[in-house]
Amino acid sequence: MRLLPEIVAERGDGARVELDLRVPDDLLCLAGHFPGMPIVPGVVQVDWSVRLARTKLALQGRFEGETQVHL
């Protein structure tokens, strides 16, 4: 099972990055979490933000930012 969503598009300027993500049905966080209407928990979305920001922006220290979810 996967832990992270798929990145389908990426935009940014080095100091900022914006990602379009696709949430596949086989994500570990969805297992048993509202079958028939899976919902990604907010804490998982925050974790994704920190992980992806560190990867894409090479952050070493504290993360400060926001997550916007568009459905």
C-alpha positions as CSV (number, residue, x, y, z in Angstrom):
1,M,0.0,0.0,0.0
2,R,1.1,3.5,-0.7
3,L,1.7,6.3,1.9
4,L,1.8,9.4,-0.4
5,P,-0.5,10.7,-3.1
6,E,0.6,10.9,-6.7
7,I,1.9,14.2,-8.0
8,V,0.2,15.0,-11.2
9,A,1.4,18.6,-11.7
10,E,4.0,20.9,-10.1
11,R,4.5,24.6,-10.3
12,G,6.8,26.9,-8.4
13,D,9.7,29.3,-8.4
14,G,12.2,27.7,-6.0
15,A,10.9,29.5,-2.9
16,R,7.3,28.3,-3.3
17,V,5.8,25.2,-4.8
18,E,2.2,24.2,-5.7
19,L,1.4,20.6,-6.3
20,D,-1.7,19.0,-7.8
21,L,-2.2,15.6,-6.2
22,R,-4.2,12.5,-7.0
23,V,-5.3,10.3,-4.1
24,P,-5.3,6.7,-5.3
25,D,-7.7,4.2,-3.8
26,D,-4.9,2.0,-2.4
27,L,-3.5,4.6,0.1
28,L,-2.8,3.1,3.5
29,C,-4.6,5.9,5.3
30,L,-7.8,5.0,3.5
31,A,-7.9,1.4,4.6
32,G,-11.0,0.9,6.7
33,H,-11.6,4.7,6.9
34,F,-15.2,5.1,5.8
35,P,-15.6,2.3,3.2
36,G,-17.6,3.5,0.2
37,M,-16.7,7.2,0.9
38,P,-13.0,7.3,1.9
39,I,-11.8,10.5,3.6
40,V,-8.2,11.5,4.0
41,P,-7.7,12.5,7.7
42,G,-6.6,16.1,8.2
43,V,-3.5,14.9,10.1
44,V,-2.4,12.9,7.1
45,Q,-2.8,16.0,4.9
46,V,-0.6,18.0,7.2
47,D,2.0,15.2,7.1
48,W,1.9,15.2,3.3
49,S,2.4,19.0,3.3
50,V,5.5,18.8,5.5
51,R,7.0,15.8,3.7
52,L,6.5,17.2,0.3
53,A,7.7,20.7,1.3
54,R,10.9,19.2,2.7
55,T,11.4,17.2,-0.5
56,K,10.5,19.9,-3.0
57,L,12.0,22.9,-1.2
58,A,14.9,21.1,0.5
59,L,13.7,22.4,3.9
60,Q,15.9,21.4,6.8
61,G,14.4,23.4,9.7
62,R,10.9,24.3,10.8
63,F,8.0,24.2,8.4
64,E,5.6,27.1,8.2
65,G,2.9,27.1,5.6
66,E,-0.6,26.2,4.7
67,T,-2.4,23.5,3.0
68,Q,-5.3,24.2,0.6
69,V,-7.5,21.3,-0.4
70,H,-9.6,21.7,-3.5
71,L,-12.1,19.0,-4.4
